[in-house]
């Protein structure tokens, strides 16, 4: 999945240098790091999800791990005629701590 979307992932990584780091977000360890500290962080998270074109998220969870806060989205996507569930992780610690 990561290989198939590599061009989109690279473009997303470079288009928002002041707001986004990391990726590709398929695991907590490779979470997208959102640097925005206000309510725009939430909208930006969904903008990134849309640009990745993986499919529509159907579930979101807030996960705390070692003092960091993550939004984890479950997405059902299709690849080669098969349906898969993928995760997209966002480290939202700067925004969450600013609340």
C-alpha positions, 0 to 999 in steps of 0.5 A: 500500500505504501509503495502504491501511494509513494508519490502522493506521500512524498508530495504531501510530505514536501507541500506543508513543511511548516505544518507537517512532518513524518509519515507515511502514517501507517503505524504509530511509529511513522505517524504524521506529526501535525505541528499546528497548535490551534483548531486548524489542526483538525481540519488539516488532519482531514486535508492530509487524509483526503490528499492521500486518497486511501479512502474514507475513514470509518473510525477514529480513536484518540490514543495516548502513548508515552505522553504523546497523543495520536489520532488513529483513523481506520480506513477501508480501501481497495487494492487489486480488487481486494478490500483492506483495512489500513490505519492512518496515524497522526501525532497531534501532541502540540494541538492536544497539549494546547487545548 
